[in-house]
């Protein structure tokens, strides 16, 4: 499928009310953009990676669940984390946004998908699983032994293999999601190294990634 066709499909989805409503929805401290612009940049990244319209549509829709799941982000001391550029406006977190997003996708008019021969359930499942790698990576960061790290890593592999969409699809969407965080995403090197390890691309091994996580997330602890 050529790029022009993918853009034509995206033109239809980005004009949906549920997508338009993402404009101005602010995110956490590691996001440079609001939800709408973040999804737009995710779409642009996917457009350069694959001709699969299911992935480009999923990129456009992957964070629509943030509309109804936002809550103030707390610091470790339990105090609300306010933005540096507006001390009266908090940063936000979005627990369960991927699952709520899946339900929103399934609630869209099926004719929108049918006109482009798209599988609505596949797009919904991509939305539901786009945050799966990050959940496991956060668990990997919490480990203080290499055995614990490996257990979490292989738990991620197992979860990817059991997902109703492919491992490569999830990791492609994950990559686009992380790139689209913008310059405020300070852990891209770590995240991309884990992705490369999962999909079999050259890069750091498990031991090297574990050491880097220990240095970054545990070296300051008593």
C-alpha positions in Angstrom: 0.0 0.0 0.0 1.5 3.4 -1.0 2.0 6.3 1.3 -0.8 8.4 -0.4 -3.3 5.6 0.4 -2.2 5.5 4.0 -2.5 9.3 4.3 -6.0 9.1 2.8 -7.0 6.6 5.4 -5.5 8.7 8.2 -7.3 11.7 7.0 -10.6 9.9 7.8 -9.5 8.8 11.3 -7.8 12.0 12.5 -11.0 13.9 11.9 -13.0 11.7 14.3 -14.4 13.5 17.3 -12.6 11.2 19.7 -9.3 12.1 18.1 -10.0 15.8 17.8 -10.9 15.8 21.5 -7.2 14.8 22.3 -6.1 18.4 21.4 -4.9 20.1 24.5 -4.9 17.0 26.7 -1.5 17.4 28.5 0.6 14.5 29.6 3.5 13.7 32.0 6.9 15.2 32.4 8.5 12.9 29.8 6.1 14.0 27.0 6.9 17.0 24.9 3.5 17.1 23.2 -0.2 16.9 24.1 -2.0 13.7 23.2 -3.2 14.8 19.8 0.3 16.0 18.6 1.8 12.9 20.2 -0.5 10.6 18.2 0.2 12.7 15.1 3.9 12.2 15.5 3.4 8.5 16.2 1.6 8.2 12.9 4.4 10.0 11.0 7.0 7.6 12.5 4.9 4.5 11.6 4.4 5.9 8.1 8.2 5.6 7.5 8.4 2.1 8.9 5.6 0.0 7.5 2.9 0.0 4.8 0.4 -1.8 7.2 -2.7 0.5 7.6 -3.6 -1.3 10.8 -0.5 0.1 12.4 -0.9 3.6 11.0 -4.5 3.7 12.2 -3.4 2.3 15.6 -0.8 5.0 15.9 -3.4 7.6 15.3 -5.7 6.1 17.9 -3.4 4.5 20.5 -3.8 7.1 23.2 -7.5 8.1 22.8 -8.2 6.3 26.1 -6.3 9.1 27.9 -9.3 11.3 27.5 -11.2 9.7 30.4 -8.4 8.2 32.5 -6.2 11.2 33.4 -5.4 11.9 37.0 -2.7 14.1 38.6 0.7 12.6 38.8 2.2 12.2 42.2 5.8 12.4 43.2 7.4 9.8 45.4 6.5 11.8 48.5 2.8 11.7 47.6 2.7 15.4 46.6 1.1 16.3 43.3 3.8 17.0 40.6 3.1 20.4 39.0 4.5 21.6 35.7 7.6 23.8 35.8 6.0 26.2 33.2 2.7 26.5 35.1 3.0 25.7 38.9 -0.8 25.6 39.1 -1.2 22.9 36.4 -0.2 19.3 37.3 1.4 16.6 35.2 -0.9 13.7 34.5 -0.9 9.9 34.4 -3.4 7.7 32.6 -3.8 4.3 34.3 -5.5 1.8 32.1 -5.7 4.1 29.1 -4.8 1.4 26.7 -7.7 -0.8 27.7 -10.2 2.1 27.7 -8.8 3.0 24.3 -9.5 -0.5 23.0 -13.2 -0.1 24.0 -13.4 3.3 22.3 -12.0 1.8 19.1 -14.5 -1.0 19.3 -17.3 1.5 19.8 -16.5 3.4 16.6 -18.6 3.0 13.5 -17.6 -0.3 11.8 -18.2 1.2 8.4 -15.2 3.5 8.9 -13.0 0.4 9.1 -14.9 -1.6 6.4 -14.5 1.1 3.7 -10.7 0.6 3.9 -10.9 -3.2 4.4 -9.5 -2.8 8.0 -10.0 -5.3 10.8 -11.5 -3.2 13.6 -10.6 -5.8 16.2 -7.0 -5.9 15.1 -6.7 -2.1 15.5 -8.4 -2.3 18.9 -6.0 -5.0 20.1 -3.0 -3.0 18.9 -4.2 -0.1 20.9 -4.8 -2.4 23.9 -1.3 -3.8 23.8 0.8 -0.8 22.8 1.7 -0.1 26.5 2.5 -3.8 27.3 6.3 -3.5 26.7 6.5 -0.4 28.9 4.8 -2.1 31.8 7.3 -4.9 31.8 10.2 -2.6 31.3 9.2 -0.7 34.4 9.1 -4.0 36.3 12.6 -4.9 34.9 13.9 -1.6 36.3 12.7 -2.4 39.8 14.8 -5.6 40.0 18.0 -5.7 42.0 19.3 -9.0 40.8 20.1 -10.2 37.3 17.8 -13.3 37.8 14.9 -11.0 38.6 15.7 -8.9 35.6 15.7 -12.0 33.4 12.4 -13.2 34.8 10.7 -10.0 34.0 12.3 -9.9 30.5 11.1 -13.4 29.7 7.7 -12.5 31.1 7.6 -9.7 28.5 8.5 -12.1 25.8 5.8 -14.6 26.9 3.2 -11.8 27.0 4.2 -10.7 23.5 3.9 -14.2 22.2 0.5 -14.7 23.8 -1.0 -11.4 22.5 -3.7 -11.4 19.8 -1.4 -9.3 17.6 2.2 -10.0 16.6 5.3 -9.3 18.6 6.7 -7.2 15.7 3.5 -5.2 15.4 3.5 -4.3 19.1 7.2 -3.5 19.1 6.8 -1.3 16.0 4.0 0.7 17.7 6.0 0.8 20.9 9.0 2.3 19.0 6.8 5.0 17.3 5.2 5.8 20.6 8.6 6.3 22.3 10.0 8.4 19.4 6.9 10.6 19.5 7.5 11.5 23.2 10.0 14.0 21.8 13.0 15.5 23.5 11.7 15.1 27.0 11.9 11.3 26.7 15.3 10.7 28.4 15.3 6.9 28.4 15.1 6.3 24.6 18.5 4.6 24.4 17.5 2.1 27.1 14.1 1.5 25.5 15.4 1.1 22.0 18.1 -1.3 23.2 15.4 -3.5 24.8 13.3 -3.4 21.7 16.3 -4.4 19.5 17.0 -7.3 21.9 13.4 -8.5 21.6 13.1 -8.4 17.9 16.6 -9.8 17.3 18.4 -6.7 16.0 22.1 -6.1 16.9 22.7 -4.2 20.1 23.2 -4.6 23.8 22.8 -8.0 25.5 20.7 -8.6 28.6 23.6 -8.2 31.0 24.6 -4.8 29.6 21.0 -3.5 29.8 20.7 -4.8 33.3 23.9 -3.0 34.4 22.7 0.2 32.8 19.4 0.0 34.6 21.1 -0.7 37.9 23.3 2.3 37.5 20.5 4.6 36.5 17.7 3.4 38.9 19.5 2.0 41.9 22.9 3.6 42.3 21.5 6.4 44.5 19.7 4.1 46.8 21.1 3.2 50.2 
